[in-house]
């Protein structure tokens, strides 16, 4: 162990001479607890065969990531060691929906309303070189999800879905942001999948997902354009000596080599910028599986 060269009035220590020497916080320990009572209630009703209606209410809690607990700083006023960890995120969610479960068809439709308190988002800190979680305040999210699927005989099945999400900052830590849309949250997303089984041993599927425009900053002054990604997968099962069965699987991600932004590390718009990750290009993977 190395002894510090000096102990500063605020409690920090240095290992090199001079006023510009890097300051370190002495080792310390702390117990952190996140707890709450989270009620959950639901009601289902089946007035017809294969049809189910439901209503549910649930409260949730999302504690900050463990990594955030190790980010500490010295308070310049009190000289105490503090954690700039965001407050726990809590939710109150109401869902109302309908489901159809038929021999050849499935369908569902649900509307929801979620109230977030201390909503947590991630922001990339360019000075420190890593992402930090932060609270953006209270957020109201409401929307709907819809899905329909159908099987045509034993060879073909088809599924489509759509989702609408309307988010709005309320009670933001920055009053100027009230009414803005939540970052990295598209209003519309669509998806479709077509499955084809030409033989008992061969399965193929083509699927597409469309993601709508997303804001990159709290101020909603940067927009990541909408994009559509199409994927293809196929699997062939065959017999081989010494094994019960074998399978070759091929997956093609981003079949049309769409250029798009993937994840967004949001920025406040006024004091920082958003960082965007480039979406994966066309990627082909093959795998082999043997059962024995």
C-alpha positions, 0 to 999 in steps of 0.5 A, spaced: 500 500 500 502 507 498 501 512 503 498 519 500 503 525 500 498 530 503 491 530 506 487 536 503 482 540 508 476 537 504 478 530 506 481 528 499 488 525 498 494 526 493 500 522 491 504 527 488 506 535 489 503 541 487 496 544 486 494 541 480 495 534 483 490 529 482 485 528 488 483 521 490 477 520 495 479 515 501 476 508 501 469 508 504 463 504 505 456 505 504 449 501 504 444 502 499 437 500 499 432 500 494 425 498 496 417 499 496 411 496 496 408 494 489 401 492 488 399 488 482 391 487 481 388 484 475 381 482 472 380 477 466 373 475 463 371 470 457 364 471 455 365 467 449 370 461 447 377 463 445 376 470 447 379 474 453 378 481 456 383 483 461 384 489 466 390 490 470 394 495 474 401 494 477 406 499 480 413 497 479 420 500 481 427 500 477 433 501 481 439 505 478 444 500 475 449 497 480 455 501 476 452 508 478 453 506 485 461 506 484 460 513 481 462 518 487 464 525 488 466 530 493 460 535 495 464 542 494 459 545 500 459 540 505 465 536 503 461 529 504 462 524 499 456 523 495 453 519 489 450 522 483 446 516 482 439 517 479 433 516 484 429 510 483 424 510 477 417 508 479 411 506 475 404 506 475 401 502 469 394 501 467 392 496 461 386 494 458 386 489 452 383 483 448 386 476 446 383 471 441 386 464 441 384 460 435 386 454 432 388 458 426 388 465 428 391 469 434 390 476 435 390 481 441 389 489 442 391 493 448 391 500 450 395 502 456 397 508 460 404 509 464 406 514 469 413 514 470 416 518 476 424 520 476 424 516 469 431 514 468 435 515 461 442 514 459 447 519 457 454 519 454 459 523 458 464 525 452 469 528 457 469 521 462 468 516 456 462 512 459 455 513 459 451 515 465 444 514 467 440 520 469 433 522 471 429 526 466 423 527 471 416 525 470 413 522 464 406 520 462 406 514 456 400 512 453 398 508 447 396 501 444 399 495 441 395 490 436 397 484 433 394 479 428 396 472 426 394 466 422 396 460 419 394 457 412 394 450 413 401 446 415 405 450 410 404 458 411 403 462 417 403 470 417 403 475 423 403 483 423 403 488 429 403 495 430 404 499 436 403 507 438 407 510 443 405 517 445 410 520 451 410 527 454 415 529 459 411 532 465 414 535 472 421 535 468 427 537 472 427 543 467 421 546 466 422 548 459 422 541 457 415 540 459 411 537 454 417 534 450 417 527 447 421 522 451 428 521 447 429 515 443 422 513 443 418 512 436 411 514 436 410 508 431 413 501 430 410 496 425 412 489 424 411 483 420 413 476 419 411 470 414 413 463 415 414 458 410 415 450 411 415 447 404 417 440 407 417 437 414 425 438 414 425 445 412 423 452 415 424 459 412 421 466 414 422 473 412 420 478 417 421 486 417 420 491 423 419 499 422 421 504 427 419 511 426 423 517 428 426 518 434 428 524 438 436 524 440 435 530 445 431 532 451 429 538 447 427 534 441 432 538 436 435 532 433 431 527 430 434 520 428 430 518 421 425 512 421 428 505 418 426 498 416 430 492 417 428 486 414 431 479 416 431 472 413 432 465 416 432 458 414 433 451 418 434 444 415 433 438 419 437 432 416 439 425 418 446 423 419 450 417 422 451 416 429 446 422 431 439 422 432 438 428 427 442 434 425 440 441 423 443 447 419 441 454 420 442 460 416 440 467 419 441 474 414 440 480 418 439 486 415 438 483 408 437 489 404 443 492 408 439 498 410 443 504 413 440 507 420 442 509 427 441 504 432 441 505 440 441 513 442 445 515 448 441 521 449 443 529 450 440 534 453 440 538 447 442 545 451 449 542 454 450 536 451 449 532 444 446 526 442 451 520 441 448 515 435 451 508 434 451 505 427 446 500 426 449 493 424 450 492 416 448 486 412 450 480 417 450 472 415 451 467 420 450 459 419 450 454 425 450 447 425 447 443 431 447 435 432 442 432 437 445 425 440 
